[in-house]
Amino acid sequence: MSSNATRTEAAPDPVTSDLIGSGVEGGLMDQVRAWMQRVRGGDMGALPAVGGLLVLAVLFSTLSPFFLTERNFANLLNQAATLVVLGMALVFVLLLGEIDLSAGVTGGVGMALFVVLTAQFGIPWPLALLIGFAFGFLTGAFIGFFVARVGIPSFVVTLGLFLGFQGLALTVIGPGGLYRVEVPELLALQNGNLPVWGGWAMLVVMLLISAATSFWDRNRRTRAGVPNRALSLVWIKLAAIAVIGGVVVYVLNQNRGQSVVAVEGVPIIVPVVLTILWIGTLVLDRTKFGRYIYAIGGNAEAARRSGVKVRWVKWWAFVICSSLAVASALLAVTRVGSVDATVGRDIVLSGVAAAVVGGVSLFGGRGRLVHAAIGALVIAVITNGLGLLNLPAGVNLLVTGGVLILAATVDALSRLRAGGIRI
C-alpha cells in the first residue's frame, strides 16, 4: 500500500506568499482567504467529517428523544474511546502510506497475556500490564523490520499477523475461555467519573496548555522569521475551547442516574483520551520525527535523498501504532469488564475507517490525529444512533461502509483536484 507519488500542494495565496520569510504576522482575513484557497484546492482536512457529525447529530436527535440526553452523551464518549485511540494509532502508519491490519488483534493478545498472567500466575497487575504493552512494542518492531528492512508490503505482513494472532489469542486464553478483569483502578477508566469540580479543572488545564502551546509557537516562528497566524485566531481558538468545553462539562456534570444514587461528572476516559491526543499531536506536529513521517508519506524517495532515515522512521511508526493498539484494547476490556479470545478481532477495519472518514489520506502524507478522533466520533454516532432506533446491526454495517466509501472518494477527488486534474 506504499505510495511514492509526489505530494502536490495547492498554490499559495499571493498575500500569504508576500509574508513568507518576513516574520510579519498575516491578518485574520488574509489567513481565512488562504484557508479557503486550500479547501478549494482539495485540502479539506476534517471539514467533511465535522459537517457529517453535525448532520448526524441533528438527524438522530430528531428521530430519537434519547439521543441528546446527558446519559446517552456520556455513554457515547465511553463507546467511542476505544475506536478513537485505535484510529489515532493507525494514523502513524497511514501517514507513511502503510497500513496495519493486525493492530486490533495485537491489542487483544496483549490483554490476553495481561489477564492470564494476573489470574493464573498471580503476577501483580502493573507488571502484567507492562508485559502486555511490551508485546505490542515487540510486535510493532517485528512489523517494522519486515516492512522497512526486508521490503515486504505492510498489507501482507500485518494480514499474516492478523490471522496468526487470532490463533495465539486462542492459545493464551483457551477455546471458549473468558477471564474477568478485577482491577478497580483499570475498571474505573471506562466506568468511573471525575468529581464535578474535576471536569472544570480539566477544562482550565486544557485552556492553559492550549494557550501556552499557541504562544510558544508564535514566539518560535517569530524568532525563525516566518509568518505567524493572526493573534485574533489564537483568541478565537481559546474562546471556542472555553465555550464548547464549558457546555460539555456542564452537561456531563448533570445527574444522569436512574436511581437514588447520583451519577454525574465527566467520564474519566475523557481526560485519558485527550492526554493521548495531545502527546501524539505534539510528536507529529513539533518534532523532527513527526515532520519526517509527513515527508516520507509525501515522497519516500525524496525524503531518503534529503537525509531522512526512512527505515528508522517506519520502524518506530509501527512500534507506536502497535503500542497504542494495546492501549485501545485496554479501554475495550475495561468497558465490558472481561477478556476473551475475540478481543480486537473486528475493530481494526473500523479504526482504518475512522481515520479515513476523519480526513487522513490512505495515500500518505496528509492528516492529523484529531482527524482520526473526529472520524471515530462519526462512526460512534452512527452506531449509537442506529442502536437507539432499534435498527438491525446489518444496517449499521451498511451505513458505516457507505460513509467510508464516500470519505475515500472525497480523498481521491481532492488529490486529483490538488494536482490540477479535472474529471
Phi, psi and omega in degrees: 000001180296148179225129179254014181295137180292134180280125183257126181265154174293151180297137183291151177291137183302321180295315180294323182297323181294340182272342186297130178083355182267340183077005182276141180280128177287148179288166182299313182291328176300315183284330174295318178296321178296320179295317180295326178291322177296321178296315179296331178281356176111351181269081186269347179059229183267009184303313178298323181292319178296317177298317178297322179297318179293318179297316179296320180298316178295318182297309183288329177292332176284321184278334182227128179287351183266350188295316184268017178283156180300320182296317181289327178297314177296319179297323179296319179295318177295320182295322185277342189303314181300314182290325178300312182293319179294319177299318178295324177299316183289338179302322183299326179267329178295326178297336177275355187082017179252184178209154177229098180281350184263001187303315182297311183286335173299314176296323179297316178293321177302318178288328176297316177299316181301310186287325179290320180296324179281319185280319186264328186250357175067021178288136179306140188299325178298321179291319179296321178295321178298321178295321177299317178290327177297324176298318177297318178300311182294325177296317177298321177295321179297312179297314181300323179297311184288330179280310186277323184268309184279329178092016176283136179304139182299328179300317182289313182299311185285333174294319177298318178291325177303318179285315184292322183289338174295320175292322179296320178297319177297322180293318182289312183281322187097143181301128179074004182283152178209130180240137177276143174271117186239042177248105185304323181298324179279321179298331180293339180304317184250355185234359180252165180230150173289155170297163184304317180291336181296324178296318179291323176297319177301317181295320178297317178298318178301316180295318180296315180295316180296318179294315180298317180295317182296314182286331174295318177298317180298317180296319181294318180290326177296316178296327181278351179076028178247156185294144177262158168290154180301140180300328180297329177294324178297314180292324176297317179298314180295321178295321179296318178298317182295316184289306182296314179298321179296318178296316181297314180297317180300315181296315183289340178279354177284152179290118180245018178278157179248015179225188181290342179277124182286136174240106185211164180108157178291130177304140182302330184296336183296306177295331178297310180294321179297324178295316177299318179297317182294315180296314180297319178295322177300318180294315184284325187267336191229021175229158176298322180302315179296317179296324178295323178300313179295321181296317180293320179295328178286314179197100185297320182292318177296320178296318179297318180289340177276359178101004179285133177279086188301316182298316181297316181295316179298318180303311182290328178298318178290326176297314179297317181300310182293324179293317177292334176295324176294320177299320178298316179296325177300318178294326180293315184285330178286339176287317181268343176082016181205163179231131171227184186284356182260002183300127177084358185290324189254001190261342188297321179293327174294326177295316175298316179300319180300314180296314183292316179299324181286346177118006176280129184282136174290344182269357177091159172084357184214128179138163180221165181297321182295333177296317178296322179297318179294317178299321178296322177295323177300311180295321179295322178295320177300311180298314181294313183294317178294327177295321178294333179273001179060035177275154182297155181298331179298325179295321178301315180295319179297314181293315180298317178297319178295319178297320179297314179299320179297317180294318178295324178294317177299318179299312181296316181294323179294325177291321177296320180292321178296330179274004178078019182261129178257142180264000000 
